[in-house]
Amino acid sequence: MSDENTIEIRQFSCLSDNFGLLIRDHAKDITIAVDVPEAAPYLNILQETGWKLTEILITHHHWDHVQGLSELKEKTGAHVTGPARSFNKIQGMDRMIEDGDSIRVGEYEVRAISTPGHTIDQISWYIPELQLAHTGDTLFSLGCGRVFEGDLEMMWSSLDKLKRKLPPETTIYCGHEYTQANAKFSLTIEPDNEALQKRVREVSALRADGKPTLPTTMSQELATNPFLRASEQSVKDALGMSNASDAEAFAEIRTRKDQA
């Protein structure tokens, strides 16, 4: 197991509402980046700290996740791993992976979980030893990504996969700061959910102080995120869809959010 005292994680703003992420293990001299919305914030932190960037993990091909990739790779020499389904859309990948693949970054196992829906190529990255995952634009705090390239059933299947693959104690990072808007919507689905009410208050306080609402945890999302909770009978009842399938309940929630 890695010594928690050797781990340092930097989450920082990029573009208008994206997050950048650097995961540093000082003892092993490993630094991992996830997605590159723009290069400058990464380069600034690397220069400030003296860290050497080891690996860049890409979740999907959308421009606001890869726009800075070429510059960051060129200036750091970092190795790039991303989804094989985007081999012709993402320039500069050194290694392409499929669902269920595991790679080694130093001594760490990094697992690729295919979570299509937002895009077909979307990968969520899970590092079991650090109890940490980055879910890209699939799972957000109190939300999920819009469905652009897949369909609603596919997105539900991806969220359900994350529920099965990620233990409750997993710390969740994702691509965007959308939590406050998601919180407002979530209350329209489960207004009586006490855990959700508490989370909404926390989110409001964090944003009032100019602080990020992420990371979150899988256990917190399982208790509060209506998109993950579409399989709960209480949620189906609240939707007026008591006899619906899990996928049908999810589709109704996502459709309501799209129209909100």
PyMOL commands that set and color helices and strands:
alter all, ss='L'
color gray80, all
select helices_A, chain A and resi 4-6+39-49+63-66+69-76+84-86+128-130+152-165+179-189+194-208+218-224+228-231+233-239+246-259
alter helices_A, ss='H'
color red, helices_A
select strands_A, chain A and resi 7-14+18-25+30-34+55-57+79-83+95-97+102-105+108-114+123-127+132-134+139-140+143-144+171-173+216-217
alter strands_A, ss='S'
color yellow, strands_A
deselect
rebuild
show_as cartoon
